[in-house]
Amino acid sequence: MKKASLATVLLSIALFGSAAAQDVAAVGAVGDSSVYFVTHYSNANTASAPDATLRLINDGTQATACPDGACNGTLWAAIYVFNDSEEMISCCACPITADGVLSESVNQQLANPAGPQGPGVLGSTFSTRGEYSRGVIEVISSTSSDPTNPVPIPGLRAWMAHVQGSSVSKLGTSNPVEAASFYVTEAPVADSNLSALDATDVGTVCGYALHDSSGWGWCGCSPADQDF
């Protein structure tokens, strides 16, 4: 068996490195640049139903340096929670470091009717209609820690665990509900279109939800390394 010369080995390494760099460049050129995501939740705060979880990952797109393996490029998940009457019941902006994950409990952090908790692990919601069981969650990948003024930028990806009922009771009435037994499915959160008007609107309504620093209307952000 012939041994490859040192020059041949070095040339192979150089060619492989060049091809790999081109592949990385090509992937970056066609990567998903979405900044806005929507999903739904159901059977929240419902007896005998399990909790649902929203999980988000910072894919590291905005990182420019990684000293000692700790990359910069922290982003904020600007989260806006609505009930099924299209009323915003909570909002927040949760930090996610590059290559980091954020896990959010629907019952405890995003649609928690228990009362003012303020920023922190547990959240609280405000609803004039008292609806906390189902609705819509919208997320903006943002460079701003202020949910009332999101600054969209690519970099976040999200998944949602949905609590599904095996049947529907009171179908045909104004308040149908999913009935036990319950099961859980998970799916990527849908990439969506964000208009400048809608971005401004959710920020403004979020400001109303957090009015007077009452503690009502805050989501709860799980601290780094405290995911579940």
C-alpha positions as CSV (number, residue, x, y, z in Angstrom):
1,M,0.0,0.0,0.0
2,K,1.5,3.3,-1.0
3,K,1.9,6.1,1.5
4,A,0.6,9.5,0.6
5,S,3.2,12.2,0.6
6,L,3.0,15.1,3.1
7,A,2.3,17.5,0.2
8,T,-0.7,15.3,-0.9
9,V,-2.1,15.2,2.6
10,L,-1.8,19.0,3.0
11,L,-3.4,19.6,-0.4
12,S,-6.3,17.3,0.6
13,I,-6.8,19.1,3.8
14,A,-6.8,22.5,2.1
15,L,-9.3,21.4,-0.5
16,F,-11.6,19.9,2.1
17,G,-11.4,23.1,4.2
18,S,-12.2,25.2,1.2
19,A,-15.2,23.0,0.2
20,A,-16.5,23.0,3.8
21,A,-16.2,26.8,4.0
22,Q,-18.1,27.1,0.7
23,D,-20.8,24.7,2.1
24,V,-21.2,26.9,5.2
25,A,-21.4,30.0,3.1
26,A,-24.0,28.4,0.9
27,V,-26.1,27.3,3.8
28,G,-25.9,30.8,5.4
29,A,-26.9,32.4,2.1
30,V,-30.2,30.4,2.0
31,G,-30.9,30.2,5.7
32,D,-34.4,31.0,7.1
33,S,-34.6,34.6,8.0
34,S,-37.9,34.5,9.8
35,V,-38.4,36.9,12.7
36,Y,-42.1,36.3,13.6
37,F,-43.8,33.1,14.7
38,V,-47.3,32.1,15.7
39,T,-48.9,29.2,17.4
40,H,-52.0,28.3,19.5
41,Y,-52.6,26.9,23.0
42,S,-55.6,25.0,24.4
43,N,-56.8,23.3,27.6
44,A,-54.6,25.6,29.7
45,N,-55.5,25.8,33.4
46,T,-57.9,22.9,32.9
47,A,-58.5,20.2,35.4
48,S,-56.9,16.8,34.6
49,A,-55.2,18.3,31.5
50,P,-51.3,18.4,31.4
51,D,-49.4,21.6,31.0
52,A,-48.1,22.8,27.6
53,T,-44.6,24.1,26.9
54,L,-43.2,26.6,24.4
55,R,-39.5,26.1,23.7
56,L,-37.3,28.5,21.8
57,I,-33.7,28.2,20.6
58,N,-31.2,30.9,19.7
59,D,-29.5,29.4,16.7
60,G,-26.4,31.7,17.0
61,T,-27.0,33.6,13.8
62,Q,-26.2,36.9,15.5
63,A,-23.0,35.8,17.2
64,T,-19.9,37.5,16.1
65,A,-17.4,36.3,18.6
66,C,-17.0,33.3,21.0
67,P,-14.4,34.0,23.6
68,D,-13.7,30.8,25.6
69,G,-16.6,29.2,23.9
70,A,-19.1,31.7,25.2
71,C,-20.7,33.3,22.1
72,N,-22.2,36.8,22.1
73,G,-25.4,37.3,20.1
74,T,-28.0,37.2,22.9
75,L,-31.6,37.7,21.5
76,W,-34.9,38.3,23.2
77,A,-38.1,36.3,22.6
78,A,-40.7,39.0,22.6
79,I,-43.8,36.9,23.6
80,Y,-47.4,38.1,23.3
81,V,-50.2,35.9,24.6
82,F,-53.9,36.3,23.5
83,N,-57.0,34.6,24.6
84,D,-59.5,33.3,22.0
85,S,-61.3,36.7,22.1
86,E,-58.2,38.2,20.6
87,E,-57.5,40.0,23.9
88,M,-53.8,40.2,24.9
89,I,-53.5,38.7,28.4
90,S,-49.7,38.8,28.9
91,C,-46.4,39.8,27.3
92,C,-42.7,39.8,28.0
93,A,-39.2,39.7,26.4
94,C,-37.1,36.7,27.6
95,P,-33.3,36.6,26.9
96,I,-31.8,33.6,25.1
97,T,-28.0,33.4,24.7
98,A,-26.5,32.1,21.5
99,D,-27.0,28.3,21.3
100,G,-29.3,28.5,24.3
101,V,-32.8,27.3,24.9
102,L,-35.8,28.9,26.7
103,S,-38.7,26.7,28.1
104,E,-41.9,28.4,29.0
105,S,-44.8,26.8,30.9
106,V,-48.2,27.9,29.5
107,N,-50.0,27.4,32.8
108,Q,-47.4,28.9,35.1
109,Q,-45.7,31.6,32.9
110,L,-47.7,32.5,29.8
111,A,-51.4,32.2,30.9
112,N,-51.3,32.2,34.7
113,P,-54.4,33.7,36.2
114,A,-53.1,33.5,39.8
115,G,-52.4,37.3,40.1
116,P,-49.5,39.7,39.9
117,Q,-46.1,38.1,40.1
118,G,-44.0,40.6,38.3
119,P,-41.0,39.8,36.1
120,G,-39.5,36.5,37.0
121,V,-40.1,32.8,36.8
122,L,-43.8,32.9,37.3
123,G,-46.1,35.1,35.2
124,S,-49.5,36.6,35.6
125,T,-52.2,37.5,33.2
126,F,-54.9,40.1,32.9
127,S,-58.2,39.4,31.2
128,T,-61.4,41.4,31.5
129,R,-63.3,38.3,30.2
130,G,-61.5,35.8,32.5
131,E,-60.5,33.5,29.6
132,Y,-57.2,31.6,30.2
133,S,-57.8,28.2,28.7
134,R,-57.1,28.8,24.9
135,G,-55.8,31.3,22.5
136,V,-52.8,32.4,20.4
137,I,-49.1,33.0,21.2
138,E,-47.0,35.2,19.0
139,V,-43.2,35.5,19.2
140,I,-40.9,38.1,17.7
141,S,-37.2,37.4,17.5
142,S,-35.8,40.7,18.8
143,T,-32.6,42.5,19.8
144,S,-34.6,44.5,22.4
145,S,-35.3,43.5,26.0
146,D,-38.4,45.8,25.9
147,P,-41.5,43.9,24.7
148,T,-43.3,47.2,24.1
149,N,-40.7,48.1,21.5
150,P,-39.6,44.9,19.7
151,V,-36.7,45.2,17.2
152,P,-37.1,42.2,14.8
153,I,-34.0,40.3,13.7
154,P,-33.5,36.6,12.7
155,G,-32.1,34.0,15.0
156,L,-34.8,32.3,17.0
157,R,-36.6,29.0,16.3
158,A,-39.6,27.7,18.3
159,W,-41.6,24.5,19.1
160,M,-44.9,24.2,20.9
161,A,-46.4,21.2,22.8
162,H,-50.2,21.2,22.3
163,V,-52.7,19.7,24.8
164,Q,-55.4,18.0,22.7
165,G,-58.7,16.7,24.0
166,S,-60.1,13.4,22.7
167,S,-63.6,14.9,22.1
168,V,-65.4,18.2,22.1
169,S,-68.3,18.9,24.5
170,K,-71.0,21.6,24.0
171,L,-70.1,21.8,20.3
172,G,-72.3,24.3,18.6
173,T,-72.5,26.6,21.6
174,S,-70.7,29.8,22.3
175,N,-68.2,28.1,24.6
176,P,-67.3,24.6,23.3
177,V,-64.5,22.8,25.3
178,E,-62.2,19.9,24.6
179,A,-62.9,17.0,26.9
180,A,-60.7,14.3,28.5
181,S,-58.8,12.2,28.0
182,F,-56.0,14.5,26.9
183,Y,-52.9,13.9,24.9
184,V,-49.9,16.0,23.9
185,T,-48.5,16.7,20.5
186,E,-45.6,18.9,19.5
187,A,-44.9,20.9,16.3
188,P,-42.7,23.7,15.1
189,V,-44.2,27.1,15.6
190,A,-45.3,28.6,12.3
191,D,-43.2,31.2,10.5
192,S,-45.4,34.1,9.7
193,N,-45.5,37.5,8.1
194,L,-44.9,40.6,10.4
195,S,-46.0,44.0,9.2
196,A,-44.6,47.2,10.6
197,L,-48.1,48.0,11.7
198,D,-48.6,44.7,13.6
199,A,-45.2,45.0,15.3
200,T,-46.1,48.5,16.5
201,D,-49.6,47.3,17.6
202,V,-48.5,44.4,19.7
203,G,-45.9,46.6,21.4
204,T,-48.4,49.3,22.1
205,V,-51.0,46.8,23.5
206,C,-48.3,45.2,25.6
207,G,-47.6,48.6,27.1
208,Y,-51.3,48.8,28.1
209,A,-51.2,45.3,29.6
210,L,-48.2,46.3,31.7
211,H,-49.7,49.6,32.7
212,D,-48.7,51.3,36.0
213,S,-46.2,48.5,36.8
214,S,-49.0,46.7,38.6
215,G,-47.5,43.3,37.9
216,W,-50.5,42.2,35.9
217,G,-49.8,41.0,32.4
218,W,-46.2,39.8,32.7
219,C,-45.1,36.5,31.3
220,G,-42.5,34.7,33.4
221,C,-39.1,34.1,31.9
222,S,-37.2,30.9,32.9
223,P,-33.6,31.8,33.9
224,A,-30.8,30.3,31.9
225,D,-29.9,26.7,32.9
226,Q,-33.3,26.3,34.6
227,D,-35.2,24.7,31.7
228,F,-37.5,21.8,32.1
